[in-house]
Amino acid sequence: MTDILTNYDLSGMLTSLMTGDLNLLTGFIWFVVATVVSMIGGAIGGMLLAGEELGYNFAAILGGLFGPAGVIPGAILGLIVLNLLSNS
């Protein structure tokens, strides 16, 4: 996976993701996945909590923006801990 910029091997990247090999590329992919899922969850939560008061569209926008606020630091910390534990 070190030559991802010169060799676009998608099957190698998918194999690396499935085996749990944690490097810079797979860490970034898992970080993006966590952020997208938290945005979707925040939008749904915003619609459920404040949909009638603020309007469903505005509540979904606010939930989508504030949803990743807690997930991004947690995902970064989790990836750092996993990297430290896998290297020891």
PyMOL commands that set and color helices and strands:
alter all, ss='L'
color gray80, all
select helices_A, chain A and resi 10-19+24-54+56-66+68-87
alter helices_A, ss='H'
color red, helices_A
deselect
rebuild
show_as cartoon
